[in-house]
Structures are given as C-alpha cells and as structure tokens.
C-alpha cells in the first residue's frame, strides 16, 4: 500500500504534491477561520431539521 502512495506522489503526470498540499493548507485555514460560523450554521440546520421532522 505504501508503495502505491509513494508511486502516486512521484507521478508527475497529474496534480503535483505541492498543489495538493497547498489546497489542503488553504482548506484547513478556511475551516479554522470560519469555525464558529460553520458550527452555528450546522446547528441551525439540524435544529430546523429536527423541528420540521416532527410535522411529518
């Protein structure tokens, strides 16, 4: 399995390792920056789902 991972990382025909790492860093940064907003959004969505499910 590790040989496949290493081979995939060495493959230069597709997306490079640097690009993947940069994308992950940006995504993690966005999650950290907007953590409180995301948490409140998810809580609001689940509260709405719970309240609406009782009417069904």
Backbone as a ProteinNet text record, in pm:
[ID]
protein_1_A
[PRIMARY]
XXXXXXXXXXXXXXXXXXXXXXXXXXXXXXXXXXXXXXXXXXXXXXXXXXXXXXXX
[TERTIARY]
82.8	0	87.4	190.2	277.9	349.6	377.6	444.2	354.3	224.4	130.5	124	124.8	120.6	245	359.8	486	488.7	442.8	440	344.7	231.5	135.2	193.4	266.1	326.4	440	507.7	617.4	567.9	444.1	387.8	369	428.8	423.7	324.8	246.6	155.2	26.5	-7.7	-131.8	-102.7	-186.4	-167.8	-43.9	37.7	159.9	135.6	233.9	225.2	214.2	287.4	284.6	144.5	80.6	-54.7	-152	-140.4	-228.1	-206.3	-80.9	-50.6	-103.8	-88.6	-139.9	-292	-358.3	-504.3	-547.4	-481	-514.5	-490.2	-379.5	-348.7	-455.3	-496.7	-599.9	-732.1	-771.7	-896.7	-894.1	-783.4	-771.5	-774.3	-707.9	-709.7	-849.5	-924.9	-1062.4	-1150.5	-1132.1	-1210.6	-1176.3	-1048.9	-1008	-1062.2	-1055.1	-1100.6	-1251.8	-1327.1	-1472.5	-1534.9	-1460.4	-1508.2	-1637	-1642.2	-1761.1	-1882.5	-1862.1	-1972.5	-2023.5	-1929.6	-1969.8	-2045.2	-1997.7	-2063.6	-2205.5	-2222.6	-2357.3	-2447.9	-2394.7	-2473.4	-2521.8	-2432.2	-2469.2	-2571.2	-2553.7	-2650.6	-2787.4	-2790.3	-2916.7	-2985.8	-2909.4	-2965.8	-3024.6	-2950.3	-3001.2	-3121.9	-3124.7	-3242	-3364.9	-3345.3	-3456.6	-3504	-3410.6	-3447.3	-3526.3	-3480.6	-3548.8	-3688.9	-3702	-3834.1	-3928.5	-3877.2	-3962.1	-3998.2	-3912.9	-3942	-4060.7	-4086.4	-4199.9	-4334	-4334.5	-4459.1	-4494.7	-4401.5	-4424.9	-4502.1
-118.6	0	125.1	126	243.8	263.7	154.7	166.7	239.6	214.4	283.9	432.3	464.1	604.7	676.6	615.6	677.1	689.9	588.1	593.6	702.5	717.7	821.5	959.6	975.2	1104.5	1139.1	1037.7	1061.7	1083.6	1044.2	1059.2	1206.6	1254.1	1394.8	1424.2	1326.6	1348.2	1418.1	1407.1	1468.3	1586.7	1600	1707.1	1676.8	1776.7	1758.4	1759.4	1711.1	1703.7	1843.6	1937.1	2073.5	2132.4	2108.1	2159.4	2098.7	1968.5	1901.5	1957.7	1975.7	2030	2171.8	2254	2390.6	2393.1	2307.4	2300.5	2259.8	2159.5	2116.4	2226.4	2299.4	2408.6	2516.7	2550.9	2653.3	2606.8	2482.2	2430.8	2426.9	2381.3	2377.3	2518.6	2611.3	2750.4	2808.9	2780.5	2830.5	2772.3	2645	2582.2	2645	2670.5	2732	2874	2949.9	3088.8	3096.6	3012	3019.8	2911.6	2863.4	2753.8	2789.9	2905.9	2942.1	2961.2	3021	3039.2	2904.9	2814.5	2682.7	2605.4	2615.1	2544.5	2595.2	2726.2	2780.5	2746.9	2747.4	2711.3	2567	2476.3	2335.1	2314.9	2382.4	2369.3	2420.9	2533.4	2588.4	2493	2434.4	2339.2	2218.6	2162.6	2045.6	2079.5	2198.2	2238.9	2250.4	2305	2318.6	2180.6	2092.1	1956.1	1887.4	1903.5	1839.5	1896.2	2027.4	2086.3	2054.5	2050.5	2020.6	1872.6	1784.7	1642	1603.3	1682.5	1649.7	1677.3	1758.1	1787.1	1681.1	1594.6	1490.9	1374.2
0	0	0	84.7	89.4	-42	-111.7	-241.3	-340.4	-335	-423.2	-390.1	-261.5	-220.9	-269.1	-247.6	-290.3	-442.1	-512.3	-658.4	-707.1	-639.9	-677.3	-653.3	-543.4	-512.9	-609.4	-658.7	-752.5	-894.9	-922.4	-1056.5	-1088.7	-1195.1	-1230.6	-1342.7	-1381.6	-1492.7	-1450.4	-1323.2	-1275	-1185	-1084.2	-987.9	-905	-884.8	-807.9	-658.9	-586.7	-442.1	-382.5	-438.9	-387.3	-400.6	-512.1	-531.4	-431.3	-406.4	-311	-171.1	-133.2	-0.5	12.6	-89.8	-84.4	-72.5	-146.3	-137.6	2.6	60.5	196.1	297.8	283	376.3	368	247.2	229.9	290.9	265.9	321.4	473.5	531	676.8	733.6	666.5	710.8	709.2	604.4	595.2	705.1	734	840.7	974.9	998.5	1125.3	1136.3	1028.2	1030.7	1053.2	984.3	988.1	1076.3	1174.8	1258.5	1331.8	1393	1469.7	1378.8	1262.1	1168.7	1117	1086	1037.4	1144.7	1268.4	1378.1	1398.6	1398.9	1417.8	1299.6	1178.7	1061.3	1069.5	1105	1115.3	1226.7	1340.3	1449.2	1407	1335.9	1288.4	1191.5	1102.8	1005.7	1077.3	1174.5	1245.8	1332.7	1391.5	1468.4	1378.8	1259.7	1165.8	1119.5	1092.9	1051.2	1161.8	1285.5	1398.5	1417.4	1408.6	1429	1313.5	1191.7	1075.7	1068.6	1123.1	1114.8	1203	1305.2	1392	1322.8	1218.5	1147.3	1043.2	1014.8	911.5	968.8
[MASK]
++++++++++++++++++++++++++++++++++++++++++++++++++++++++

